[in-house]
Amino acid sequence: MFWVLFLLLAWAAAGLTCTRLCLAAVRAAAAEASAPRADGHHELTLYEAAFLSGGPRRVADLTLVSMARQRRLLLAHTGWATVVDPRGRDEMERSVLGAIGPRGQSRIAPVRTAAAAADSVRALSERLVGAGLAVPDAGRSTVASAVRQVWAAVVVVPVLGAAALLLPVPEDMPRHLMALWFALPLVLALGCLAIARFETHPYSRWASPAGRRLLGALARHGGGSGDRAFLTSVAMLGVRAVGEPDLRAAFEHREEYLGRERDRDG
């Protein structure tokens, strides 16, 4: 009767993840209802667009790329940032320069991490939340994380079912009936995902519905021309929008550095 244990695990995986998704959706709806009403005429700055699209790290990336485009910061293909002009033109740039340090040179990865956690980015987040354009801290990642967990259950349930079918079963329990029992929690999980997609999609960790509408308007208008259009693309899409080979190499080396750091910490 080991297959019953596998069935219980399958129901637990589907039931718990679906319950968490439902609770997360309810909390997100409540937070949206109680959020301040956004001004429909608000025009997003590049920093605001970066935060609403990708959060604090996107703001740090945008600042680095913007300073590099203006030749005030050198981002080497080896993953190092070198200060050319030590005068920051705004709080974000001063945060980046402070993260690089008095020596004027540092790896990009720790600079990005420190700049993303700076007071200037925190103040930007608070302004956007107060304007009703960003999701409050308590509501971030809950729905998207819950959806990922339900998808994990969608994978786990068939695996448990296959494992149960490989075990010896009583003669009075046909295997097709056993498979049907495992199909029930799978249907529950898939149905929960379908409802969530209809009711709460797209899942945003940073932008509120009003913020997503402003981002959509910015994307339709293209963000201007020249450097402004390029930086708008970086703000909304991240460093993958960078076309210059040297800049792309610098950020790719950053990802390799972060991977090595995670391996060392693990």
C-alpha positions as CSV (number, residue, x, y, z in Angstrom):
1,M,0.0,0.0,0.0
2,F,3.0,2.3,-0.5
3,W,1.1,3.9,-3.4
4,V,-1.3,5.5,-0.9
5,L,1.6,7.3,0.7
6,F,2.6,8.7,-2.7
7,L,-1.0,9.7,-3.3
8,L,-1.1,11.6,0.0
9,L,2.1,13.4,-0.9
10,A,0.6,14.3,-4.3
11,W,-2.6,15.7,-2.6
12,A,-0.5,17.6,-0.1
13,A,1.7,19.2,-2.8
14,A,-1.3,20.2,-4.8
15,G,-3.5,21.3,-1.9
16,L,-0.9,23.3,0.0
17,T,0.4,25.2,-3.1
18,C,-3.1,25.9,-4.4
19,T,-4.2,27.2,-1.0
20,R,-1.1,29.5,-0.8
21,L,-1.9,30.8,-4.3
22,C,-5.5,31.6,-3.3
23,L,-4.4,33.4,-0.2
24,A,-1.7,35.3,-2.0
25,A,-4.3,36.4,-4.7
26,V,-6.7,37.6,-2.0
27,R,-3.9,39.6,-0.2
28,A,-2.8,41.1,-3.5
29,A,-6.4,42.2,-4.3
30,A,-6.8,43.7,-0.8
31,A,-3.5,45.6,-1.1
32,E,-4.5,46.9,-4.6
33,A,-7.9,48.0,-3.2
34,S,-6.3,49.9,-0.3
35,A,-3.5,51.4,-2.4
36,P,-3.5,55.1,-3.1
37,R,-5.1,56.1,-6.4
38,A,-2.5,56.7,-9.1
39,D,-2.4,59.9,-11.1
40,G,-3.1,58.9,-14.7
41,H,-1.1,61.9,-16.0
42,H,2.1,60.9,-14.3
43,E,5.1,60.7,-16.7
44,L,7.6,58.1,-15.7
45,T,11.3,59.0,-15.3
46,L,13.8,56.4,-16.5
47,Y,14.6,55.5,-12.9
48,E,10.9,55.0,-12.2
49,A,10.5,52.9,-15.3
50,A,13.5,50.8,-14.3
51,F,12.2,50.2,-10.8
52,L,8.7,49.3,-12.0
53,S,10.1,46.9,-14.6
54,G,12.8,45.2,-12.6
55,G,13.2,46.6,-9.1
56,P,16.2,48.0,-7.4
57,R,18.8,46.0,-9.3
58,R,17.4,47.3,-12.6
59,V,17.8,50.8,-11.3
60,A,21.4,50.1,-10.5
61,D,22.0,48.6,-14.0
62,L,20.4,51.6,-15.7
63,T,22.6,54.0,-13.7
64,L,25.7,52.0,-14.6
65,V,24.9,51.8,-18.3
66,S,23.9,55.5,-18.4
67,M,27.2,56.6,-16.8
68,A,29.1,54.3,-19.2
69,R,27.3,55.8,-22.2
70,Q,28.3,59.3,-21.1
71,R,32.0,58.2,-20.7
72,R,31.9,59.0,-17.0
73,L,32.3,55.4,-16.0
74,L,34.3,52.7,-17.7
75,L,32.8,49.2,-17.6
76,A,35.5,46.8,-18.7
77,H,34.8,43.5,-20.4
78,T,36.6,41.9,-17.4
79,G,33.8,42.9,-15.1
80,W,35.4,45.9,-13.4
81,A,34.0,49.4,-13.1
82,T,36.4,52.4,-13.2
83,V,35.4,56.0,-12.3
84,V,36.2,58.6,-15.0
85,D,34.1,61.5,-13.6
86,P,33.8,61.4,-9.8
87,R,30.9,63.9,-9.7
88,G,27.5,62.3,-9.6
89,R,24.7,64.2,-11.2
90,D,21.9,62.8,-9.1
91,E,21.4,60.6,-6.0
92,M,21.5,57.4,-8.0
93,E,24.8,58.2,-9.6
94,R,26.2,59.3,-6.2
95,S,25.1,55.9,-4.8
96,V,27.0,54.1,-7.6
97,L,30.1,56.2,-7.0
98,G,29.9,55.6,-3.3
99,A,29.6,51.9,-3.9
100,I,32.7,51.9,-6.1
101,G,34.7,53.5,-3.3
102,P,37.5,56.1,-3.0
103,R,39.9,54.0,-5.0
104,G,37.7,54.6,-8.1
105,Q,37.6,51.0,-9.2
106,S,35.6,47.9,-8.2
107,R,33.9,44.8,-9.6
108,I,30.5,45.5,-11.1
109,A,28.7,42.8,-9.1
110,P,29.2,44.3,-5.6
111,V,28.7,47.8,-6.9
112,R,25.3,46.7,-8.4
113,T,24.3,45.1,-5.1
114,A,25.3,48.1,-2.9
115,A,23.7,50.6,-5.3
116,A,20.4,48.6,-5.4
117,A,20.3,48.7,-1.6
118,A,21.1,52.5,-1.3
119,D,18.8,55.0,0.4
120,S,18.1,56.7,-2.9
121,V,16.6,53.5,-4.4
122,R,14.6,53.0,-1.2
123,A,13.2,56.5,-1.4
124,L,12.3,56.0,-5.0
125,S,10.4,52.8,-4.0
126,E,8.5,54.7,-1.3
127,R,7.5,57.5,-3.7
128,L,6.2,55.0,-6.3
129,V,4.3,53.1,-3.6
130,G,2.8,56.4,-2.3
131,A,1.8,57.3,-5.8
132,G,0.0,54.0,-6.3
133,L,2.4,52.9,-9.1
134,A,4.4,50.2,-7.2
135,V,3.4,47.2,-5.2
136,P,4.1,47.6,-1.5
137,D,6.8,45.5,0.1
138,A,4.4,43.2,1.7
139,G,2.7,42.3,-1.6
140,R,5.8,41.7,-3.7
141,S,6.6,38.3,-5.1
142,T,3.7,36.6,-3.3
143,V,1.4,35.8,-6.3
144,A,4.3,35.1,-8.6
145,S,6.1,32.9,-6.0
146,A,2.8,31.0,-5.3
147,V,2.3,30.4,-9.0
148,R,5.8,29.0,-9.3
149,Q,5.1,26.6,-6.4
150,V,1.9,25.4,-8.1
151,W,3.8,24.7,-11.3
152,A,6.3,22.7,-9.2
153,A,3.3,20.7,-7.9
154,V,2.2,20.1,-11.5
155,V,5.6,18.5,-12.0
156,V,5.7,16.6,-8.7
157,V,2.3,15.0,-8.9
158,P,2.9,13.0,-12.2
159,V,6.4,12.0,-10.9
160,L,4.8,10.6,-7.7
161,G,2.1,8.9,-9.8
162,A,4.7,7.3,-12.0
163,A,6.7,6.1,-9.0
164,A,3.5,4.6,-7.5
165,L,2.7,2.8,-10.7
166,L,6.1,1.2,-10.6
167,L,5.5,-0.3,-7.2
168,P,3.7,-3.7,-6.6
169,V,0.0,-3.0,-6.2
170,P,-2.9,-5.1,-4.8
171,E,-4.6,-7.2,-7.4
172,D,-8.0,-5.6,-6.6
173,M,-6.5,-2.1,-7.6
174,P,-6.3,-1.7,-11.4
175,R,-3.4,0.5,-12.4
176,H,-5.7,2.7,-14.5
177,L,-7.8,3.4,-11.4
178,M,-4.6,4.3,-9.5
179,A,-3.6,6.7,-12.3
180,L,-7.1,8.3,-12.1
181,W,-6.6,9.0,-8.4
182,F,-3.3,10.8,-9.2
183,A,-5.0,12.7,-12.0
184,L,-7.3,14.4,-9.5
185,P,-4.7,16.5,-7.7
186,L,-3.1,17.3,-11.0
187,V,-6.4,18.6,-12.3
188,L,-6.8,20.7,-9.1
189,A,-3.4,22.3,-9.7
190,L,-3.9,23.0,-13.4
191,G,-7.3,24.4,-12.7
192,C,-5.9,26.7,-10.0
193,L,-3.3,27.9,-12.5
194,A,-5.9,28.6,-15.1
195,I,-8.0,30.6,-12.8
196,A,-5.0,32.5,-11.5
197,R,-4.0,33.4,-15.1
198,F,-7.4,34.7,-15.9
199,E,-7.9,36.6,-12.6
200,T,-4.4,37.9,-11.7
201,H,-2.2,37.7,-14.8
202,P,0.2,39.3,-15.4
203,Y,2.0,38.7,-12.2
204,S,4.2,41.7,-11.3
205,R,6.6,41.9,-8.4
206,W,7.1,45.6,-8.7
207,A,4.5,47.5,-10.7
208,S,0.9,48.0,-9.6
209,P,-1.9,47.8,-12.3
210,A,-1.6,51.6,-12.7
211,G,2.2,51.3,-13.0
212,R,1.9,48.6,-15.6
213,R,-0.4,50.8,-17.7
214,L,2.2,53.6,-17.6
215,L,4.9,51.1,-18.6
216,G,2.7,50.0,-21.5
217,A,2.3,53.6,-22.6
218,L,6.0,54.2,-22.4
219,A,6.7,51.1,-24.4
220,R,4.2,52.2,-27.1
221,H,5.7,55.6,-27.4
222,G,9.3,54.3,-27.6
223,G,10.7,56.6,-24.9
224,G,12.0,59.2,-27.4
225,S,15.0,58.9,-29.7
226,G,18.8,58.4,-29.5
227,D,20.3,57.8,-26.1
228,R,16.9,58.4,-24.4
229,A,15.3,55.5,-26.4
230,F,18.3,53.3,-25.7
231,L,18.2,53.9,-21.9
232,T,14.4,53.4,-22.0
233,S,15.0,50.0,-23.4
234,V,17.5,49.2,-20.7
235,A,15.1,50.4,-18.1
236,M,12.3,48.2,-19.3
237,L,14.2,45.1,-20.5
238,G,17.4,45.1,-18.5
239,V,21.0,44.7,-19.7
240,R,19.9,42.3,-22.4
241,A,18.9,45.4,-24.3
242,V,22.5,46.6,-24.4
243,G,23.9,46.2,-27.9
244,E,27.5,47.3,-27.5
245,P,29.8,44.2,-27.3
246,D,32.0,45.7,-24.6
247,L,29.1,46.6,-22.3
248,R,27.5,43.3,-22.8
249,A,30.8,41.5,-22.0
250,A,31.1,43.6,-18.8
251,F,27.6,42.5,-17.6
252,E,28.0,38.9,-18.7
253,H,31.3,38.7,-16.7
254,R,29.3,40.1,-13.8
255,E,26.9,37.1,-14.0
256,E,29.8,34.7,-14.0
257,Y,31.2,36.5,-10.9
258,L,27.9,36.2,-9.1
259,G,27.8,32.5,-10.0
260,R,31.2,31.9,-8.5
261,E,30.3,33.8,-5.4
262,R,27.2,31.6,-4.9
263,D,29.2,28.5,-5.5
264,R,31.7,29.6,-2.9
265,D,29.0,30.5,-0.3
266,G,27.3,27.2,-0.9
